[in-house]
Amino acid sequence: MKKEIIGIDVSKKTIDVCLYLIKAHKCFKNDQSGFLSMMKWIKKLSNSVISELAFCFEHTGLYSYSLRQYLHEQQACFFMVSGLLVKRSLGLVRGKSDRVDAGNLAKFAYLHHSELKPYVLPSKDVLKLKELLSLRGKLVRQRAGHKSFLKERKYVLQVDDQEIQVSIAQSIVKVLTEKIKLIENEITSIYKESDELNLTFKNVVSIKGVGLIVASAVIAATNNFKSFNNWRQFSCYSGIAPFEHQSGTSIRGKTRISNLGNRQLKTLLSQSAATAIQYNTELKMYYRRRLDQGKSKLSTLNIIRNKIVSRIFAVARRNSPFIDTFKFAT
């Protein structure tokens, strides 16, 4: 292994840095001055140039945002990995500290260096898309909570619309709906400003059951289809890929989807599948035929979710809209 592997545990105010081969550790500030000091320290100890270094840290949202921007500007090779993946790969570990976590990240990257793909920073438009979708998701959940409150007050307790709690909740729902619409308009404007994203978006929404939010969520999660090799990988990431559960002759469980996955994408794809079986003739007939055969409703919907994902990747990769060949067959 020629490259020095650096594990970084990212906190709100500090970063703990561990050099795996040299076995050195130091703590720095989580800001530009800290990053500069870190790079000087690493180069001095390792006697290496930036191309001979590889960094590994967890995706911690806003806390790791500045670090990944700095490493991208320095043209450094870095990996952003799942904390759960690192934890399970190391087996039984006793104790926890930022220093230990940084060492574990360095060890993980050293052992699995050949399997990891360097992180590719998304474009500014994709990053903005992610932020808008994240904010929209929060507002949608808040609105759902207030709508549930209204339903309880109005239909269970039989209260009047003029009650102060109901009036306030209704006004909050109205404001949240307006803000959600504002975010959706901003998402639409991103596509108008980016020819590359706009082409992908138009091709993806040509599939029945896929609208603005589902298409945007998939584009953002895949970095405009650059982060996944095929649709099966994305299905696994979204938590809709089925897996066998059997061992020898004693364990013969049903094939099920894993609990691990992006729950937000999973929910959006479920909504997309529910829409598709209403407006897509082919999928609607397929859904009814499976149910008539006594198949599970949930497993059938999951198959349709995977069909939608495969179609999304197909139109995005070939840069052309979806062609409904079923209508020609009928």
C-alpha positions, 0 to 999 in steps of 0.5 A: 500500500503506497498511499497513506490512509487518513481516518477523520472523525468529524464533530461539530467543532473539531476533527480527529485525524489519524494516520494509519501507517505512521500511527499518528493522531492529532485534533484540529478545528473543523474550519478552513484554518484547521484544514490547512493545519491538518494538511501541513501536519500530514505532509510533514509526517508522511513526507507525501504529496496530495496524490499519495494520500487517501482520506476516509470519514463518515457522512455527517451532513453539515458537519462534514460539508466544509471538509469535503469541499476543502478536499475537493478543491485540493483534488484529494482522494477521499471516501465518505462511508456509512458509519454502520458499515464501518462499525459492523466490519470491525467486529466486537469493539470495546470503548468509544472516543473520537480518537478511536473512531478516527483510527477505526475509519483509517483501518477500515479504509486501509483494509477495503481500499480496493473496494471503495470508490472515491467520492465525487462531489455533486454539482452545485445544482444537485447539492441545491436540489438535495437541500431543497428536498430535505427542507421540503421533507421536513415541512411535509412531515410537519404539515402531516402532524398538524393535519392529524391534529386537526382530524382528531379535534374535528372528527373525534372530539367533534370540536368547532372550527372556531376553536383557537387550537383548530384555527391556529393549526389550520393557519399553520397548515396553510402557511406550510402548504404555501412554503412547500409550493414555493420550494417546488417552484424553486426545484423547477427553476433549477431544471430550467437553469441546467440543460443537463439536469433538465434533459434527465428530468424530462426523460424521467417524468415521461414514465407514468407514476414518476412526478417532480418530487420522485424524479428530483429525489432520484436525480439527487440521490444518484448525482444525476445517475453518476453514483450507481452502476445500475438500477439494482444497486440503487434498489438495494440503496433504497431498501426495495431489493429482495434478499433470500433468508435461508441456511442449510435445511433448518432455515427456510425463510421468505425472501424479504426486503431489508430494513437497511435502506434510504427510507425517504426514497423507499416511501417516495417509490411506494407512492410512485408505485401506488400512482402507477397502478392507477394510471399505467395500464400495463402495471395496473393489469400486472398488479390485478393479475398477481392478486388474482393468482393469490400473490401478496399485495405488498410483494407485488407493489415492491416488484412494481417499485423495482420496475419503475426504478429500472425504467428510470435508469433506462431512460436516464442512461439512453437520454430519451423519453420512455416509450410505452410499447404496451399500447402498441401491443394492445 
